[in-house]
Amino acid sequence: MSMQNSGSKSFMQTRRSLLLLPLALLVGRVFAEPVTPAPAALPVGTCPLNSGGPSLLGTKWRLFSVYGNKVPIELDITMEVGDNALKGFAGCNDYTAIFQRVGHTGFKMTKIERGEKGCPVLSTGAGLPTINVGSWEGSYLRTLGRAGSVQQEGSMLHFFNMNGEQSVVFTRHYGDGGVESTTPADGSVPAPVPAPAPEPAPPATS
């Protein structure tokens, strides 16, 4: 009788050990596997224009050149960076250029709105060339609409089109204090800076 009880207890202990073995192995596997951290989310308020670098959110700029053509000093074309739009004065109308992020550092313009005020032709003096403000405004907004990346170099802001070509360049605007003097002494346009690596375009949707 004693041998039967002993055998029964041994059988039960063996059975319990076998039942608990898968659970022990599972727990050991869970604790042994390294935990992969989730990708860090972008901070609230990060500007999509260049989320891979210092945020441009809230910064103000004055247009310096369009494809290397220096903006006449008589024109004050401005831009302020918002969460999902660039806003400013294009020469004779206010404008809003709405954009969305592409990849980590790229973006694309989805819509540009501007006022309908007629633009004047400015005189620069007797016998001197006139300035067609409407032509500058249209050229600036069309070029801005093709931008796909941006790079800041000190107090200069360089935009690049989808082909990686430098398009519009801005100088830093300091509110009511005016614009920092970044024009070279000889009045030349700053040399182009290398374009950032292009981001892959999003797949076309039907």
QUISULZI-V624838 format. One line per field, one symbol per residue. psi: psi as a letter, one per 40 degrees, with the letter a starting at -180 (. if undefined). A space follows every 50 residues. Layout:
psi=???
This chain:
psi=dddddddddddddddddddeddddddddddddhihhiihhihihehhedg eeahheheiiihhdihfehhhidehghihhhadfihiahedeiiihhhii ihadeiiihdhhiiiehihihiheiheiiihgddddddddddddeeieii hhgbeihhiiaeeehhcihiihhfbeeahihehideeihiiiiiiihiih iiiii.
